[in-house]
Amino acid sequence: MPRPVYEVSHYINGEFLQRGLRFEVRYPATNEVIGTVPEGRQDEVDAAVQAARAAFRTWGRASASERRKVLKAFARGILQRKDELAQLETLDVGRPIRENQAGYIDRVAANIDFFADFAAQHGSEAYPMANGYINYVLRSPVGVAGLITPWNVPMMLETWKIGPALAFGNTVVLKPAELTPLGAWRLAQIAHEAGLPPGVFNVVHGFGPDSAGAYLTEHPDVDLISFTGESATGRAIMAAAAGSLKRVSFELGGKGANIIFADADLDRAVQVSLRASFHNQGQICVAGSRLLVQRPVYDEFIAKFVAAARTLRPGDPMNPETTLGALIAPEHLERVVGYIESARQSGATLLTGGDRPELPSPFNQGNFLKPTIITEVKPQDRVCQEEIFGPVAVVLPFDSEEEAVEIANGVPYGLSAVVQTRDVGRAVRVSEALEAGTVWVNDFFVRDLRTPFGGMKKSGIGREGGVHSLEFFTEAKTVCLSNR
């Protein structure tokens, strides 16, 4: 039975519009067309930005409590549509439905819900001076926020930006990834039903260069850009934003190390590493797929890890039994396979995977790849230095704590890392020494929205989360008051 083809639309100034030439989107698991989408260009971006600018005059002056009411309704609307949104995310990304149903949509809603409360409840600073003056700090929204999001976990990262931007009084123009437009379109419908005023939240679909993405970043009436994506695109956005001195926040690529010490609980380490390497088919910026294993347990860990990887079940992502979905597009699959072939030609050993699984029609037309584990590599090899963004793990041995830190830090990225050990002192030392914005100890992908998130080196600029989102999405004003 053929799947429905969704007719996606822009959402501008409270209206759903079909303006622009249409492009197709495909289901990664079969490559069948599942939607057509209008491409936003200069006129659509202009209309969205103008609507956001006009709405800012009212939304930006509303109290945080007033904004909280409508944002809470937005979050409730998301939770009321959990099943539908989980299916749309699977259609968009090719991720197994079981992952989307296991708390993912709750997190999508929590991003809105948390910041609605946070904006209404946070305090401010006050500094009395000995001479009778007192200084206090006021926070006001910045203006129009341009939000550009990636395709790998689209709805979660969309609300991760929408939540704080709106809660702190900004208005929004969202440009979702062109490969995954369904979730953003549905979120716009839910926001509309929740009563967000026209122009407060806008969605313009399209591509990057010479399309909606470029026009949004260059637009003189956009005050800030929050972007999650690859580092090369981040550099292009920074250059475009420089002309109007927009503030920017970038969460970019990663090549996270997953350090497994000899004293770690190996069975737990295997399960953590399985998630860190193959969650979302490895298409996640914080992936811990560069495994460093201390030599005394190297062989034992490898045997357990390979056995665990071989239990992952690729197939129909809508089947609750499926544990490994499809890569986002044929071009991306080809790119990931290219890394595997490069490693093979350089003398590396493939312990498992490296090829496509045999699947029945229509999934034999999808972008599936077996989980792949590569050994006999050097820290400077491409597969150990560059972000692969696929179900590919590389494993290297190490001897000392110092060597592990040196290898872990020896990449251009610094987004995340994993440390697995029973030694609390070692966990503290290594976490402090690692050049990474987030370090997980004996686990992976746990997130508290109050904490800062972002990367060092080529993994980004700035931090978001909790007070860090407050700082990015607001202007601080000091008032110096005399008591005379």
Phi, psi and omega in degrees: 000124182292148178281154176294149176258114183281138174260092184287151179225160168290162172231106187228123177056040176081009181236146176265118189239146181252024184292140174108155174298145186260145173236160184266149169239149187234152178281117185302334184282341181224345185065019173278152179289128179240355180191157169237145191225136176282137177273119176281135176236205188301317183297318181292318178295317177302314181297318180293317181293318179297320178296318179295321179295318179294317181293333182298330182299328180262311182299320182292336180265349178294155177286157178299327179292322177294317179294325181300321182303312183285327178291324175297321177294323176299312180297319178297321179299324177296313182294328179290345182241033185304312184296315180297315182293324177298319179292319178296322178295322177295318177297319180297311195255331187087009179285143179304137182301329181299327178287322180290332180273350184262055174098352184295310182292329173301320179292323177302314179290322183298328178300323177284312185298314182300310185287334173300317177288316185300315182296327182279342189247345186292151178266187178225183184256146174216135185227099176288144178250154184296334183272014175098355177274156171225135178252130174228158188248130174253147177242131177229152179295155183281314182151235181268123181257125172266120183245123182237121190238156184267180185265352191281317173227067196299308185294324180295318181282334175294310181287335175301331178262319181300316185306299181292324180302311181286320183298325181272005170102003176280164168251161197230140162239114181262130171245098180284165177298139182294337180281341186224069185270346191295315183296317180296321177298316180290323177298323177298320178296319180293318178298320178299313180295332181284347177099017174299128183298151179306137177089342181292320180229123182231148177232124176237122180273160177152193183255194181266272182299137178053036180207198188304320182298312181294317181296326179291315183291332181272348190295128183292340181262008171265127189267335180207156178232127169247122187229136169237129182168200184282157187295324180297319177293324177300319178296319180295320179293321179299318179296318180292323182285339185297328183301325180249012176054042175293147170281146184228149171226123185237128166245112192248210188286173179210164174211064191294137174274144176236100189263121183246109181275161185297336182269004181291156170288104189295323180296318176294319181300323178296314181293319176298316182292328177298315178293317183295332182268322193239358175302135182057035181059028181076003182271068181210134188294333181268012183308136176257060187261009172253092188271127174247117187240128182295139193303322181300334181246010186302307184296318180295316180296315181303315182299315180293320183291316178297316179300319180293319180298325182288348177275347179295138189246105175282157179152200182306112182297340178279352177277122182300343179277345181288133181241359176219119182268203184257155170287162195293326186202158179302323180295323179288321175303315179298321179296316180296316178300326178300322176295319180297316180295322178299317178294318180299316181292337179274003177098008178288163179250130174264114181278334176198155176079207181095351181224177182276144177284156174274118184229153178287162175295142005268006186285347173289350175264359183274179187262058185266147176215135178295148174300132190239133178236126186241133175233184182058048176240164178251151183305332182272358179294154181306316183293345178259350184249330188252150180285116182275320178062048177204180183281062184230120177245136174249142184234127179234143175275157171213163181254306187249163176301318181296320179295319180299316179295319180297316179294316182300319183277355187273039177228163181288348186259163177203054184270310186207167177201162176233136175237127182237112183197155173268352184272108184297319179300316178296319179302318180293313182299311185291320178301319178293327184278339184285139177269082184208144180288331178224134175236122173263136178249117178061027174193184184205141169068029173269135188223131172246121187292351178278343188266157179289144175226131180166184187232162174263171177052230184277012180267003173146180180225125176086177179224150173228159185118131177055228182294338180289325172292321176303314182294323182285318187269006177226161170260137177261133178234128176266129174249122178257114189248128176268142178267008182274000000 
